Structures are given as C-alpha cells and as structure tokens.
Amino acid sequence: MKTPRIRLGNDDAWVELIQTGGDNQTGEENWRVTADWCSWMTADFPAYLSVQEATDFAARMLSHLRQPSGQRFSAAVTSGRNNPLTLTAEPVEDGYAFFVHLTPHGDDNVCHLQMEINPIDTTELRNMFDALQASLMVTS
C-alpha cells in the first residue's frame, strides 16, 4: 500500500502533505505538512485530517486541473478550523505557480507561513493529484 502524499515544488521551494498514521478509535488521521524555502525558512508540523478531507481536497484540485480555465483558483485542505494548508494556483504558460499558505495552529492569522512555488506543468500536476487521490482510495 502506497502512503498518501503529495509534494509540490523543486529543490528550492517545496511543500509536502503526507499521511503518517491514524487512530482507529477516533477515525482521525495523522498527517504532516512540511515546507522549505531555500533552506532559509522551513515548516514541519502535524495536521489532523480525515481521509475524506484529503480526498475532497484532491478532487477539488483535480476539478480545476482536468479542465483548466486559465483562471486563478484556490483550495484549502479542509474548510474547518484546523486547516493546515491552502494552495492558490496562478496560471503561468502551460502550468500553475502556487502561493502556499500554511497555518500550523489552525486558522490562526498570527502564526502562518506564506511561500511561492515556481510553475509546474498542468499535466504533471494532474498526475500528482491523481496519484494522491488513488492512494487515498486504497486507504479509505
């Protein structure tokens, strides 16, 4: 079984969302959000999401990537207070650049990290989110 994860970016700037385990009693899943910007600014923190929230996030991203409108769009991992990650995609040529908004302590505007990720080709993005969605289907 492949671990559900997605990593966007390159060696200079990247963000990753990965499932690290779960609690069978509560149904809550343990995830980690890790990000790095030129090794100057890093983030690494737990995120408590359900498989359904991660699946819905992948589906929302794929809905924009399967039929690109050429418009900016945004998707949060979850709309709940514990949202750890929001991606805003800006169209650039044949792909999208991302503005990443990380909130390690929920929707706390005091403690957050924003970073930019260089453009990624739309087909490559679609493949990454397809792989995330497929790995989530196996775990649910």
JOUR-V175168 format. One record per pair of residues at least 24 apart in sequence whose C-alpha atoms are under 8 Angstrom apart, sorted by the first residue. I is the first residue (numbers start at 1). J is the second residue. If there is no record, write none. Layout:
I & J
I & J
//
This chain:
1 & 135
1 & 138
2 & 135
3 & 135
4 & 132
4 & 133
4 & 135
4 & 136
5 & 132
6 & 128
6 & 129
6 & 132
8 & 117
9 & 117
9 & 118
9 & 120
10 & 117
10 & 118
11 & 38
12 & 36
12 & 37
12 & 38
12 & 39
13 & 37
13 & 38
13 & 115
13 & 116
13 & 117
13 & 118
14 & 117
15 & 100
33 & 84
33 & 85
37 & 115
43 & 113
45 & 104
46 & 104
47 & 82
47 & 83
47 & 84
47 & 104
48 & 82
49 & 78
51 & 136
51 & 139
51 & 140
52 & 140
53 & 77
53 & 78
54 & 78
54 & 136
55 & 133
55 & 136
55 & 137
58 & 129
58 & 130
58 & 132
58 & 133
59 & 133
61 & 129
62 & 126
62 & 129
62 & 130
65 & 122
65 & 125
65 & 126
66 & 126
81 & 106
81 & 107
82 & 106
82 & 107
83 & 107
92 & 119
94 & 121
94 & 122
95 & 119
95 & 120
95 & 121
95 & 122
95 & 123
96 & 120
96 & 121
96 & 122
//
